[in-house]
């Protein structure tokens, strides 16, 4: 049965600052650079190539654990494996059968165990927060207060580099990154809005806003694997609709174009999810000070080559 978890709609600045200190030395302070007038927050430069290390470190720093596990398309799996290795405990990742090889191989290089399951069984782990035979700290990749507090540290860094930011564009998978950043901005007293960035092949937040309830969608696989879940998780819906200003749904083609721009003009390698914020930047109002969060850079090289050659990977 799905678990019932109530997530807070606010975080204290003290809690975020405390988490920032706890994860220092594992997660790094990433730069905010400007390319052709567009500000890019480069979470691609984290040790695992993704922002997920912040949440993983925050979750596993919240207690003393004998083991850890997560359900992930690949980036949180890497984050948990990285932090677990630092702490000297075993880590396991339940991943969908379609998870990119670049991500699952990285988990195994870090000493983690990978369990591949169907997309339906994978989503069930999100809902139930458990998996037979595994114990220890289950690190939910998005619907977890510690994880979102770790993500909120990104907001503090953005404000230090651009105090007058108007809008932050954030890739939206389960909502933990977008909501965490929104909570961090609020805690620091910023009025900046946060817009979710989704992909047309699966945009559960857009569907939920339309239906005014946590909704499921028919998901179509694409190279944009880090976002595009099959549903808005029930416990995330009240939080997301409260702290996010809306969503921008991008086409797969627009995300491929944004990814190409990042490589060619910004010299940044991003995965599909990471490029979604750049694809969404076209919707920003003229004169706004906008930050695009480039959430991750873990993409299979053959897919990257196809995109750089003007194609769209299947």
Secondary structure, DSSP 8 states (H G I E B T S, - for coil): --------S---HHHHHHHHHHHBTTB----EEEETTEEEEEGGGSTTSBTHHHHHHHHHTTS--SEEEEE-SSHHHHHHHHHHHHHT-EEEEEEETT--HHHHHHHHHTT-EEEEE-HHHHHHHHHH---TT--SEEE-SSS-HHHHHHHHHHHHHHHHH-TT--EEEEE-SSSHHHHHHHHHHHHTT---EEEEEEETTB-HHHHHHHHTS--B------S--SS--SB--HHHHHHHHHH--EEEEE-HHHHHHHHHHHHHHS-----HHHHHHHHHGGGS-TT--EEEEE-B----HHHHHHHHTT----
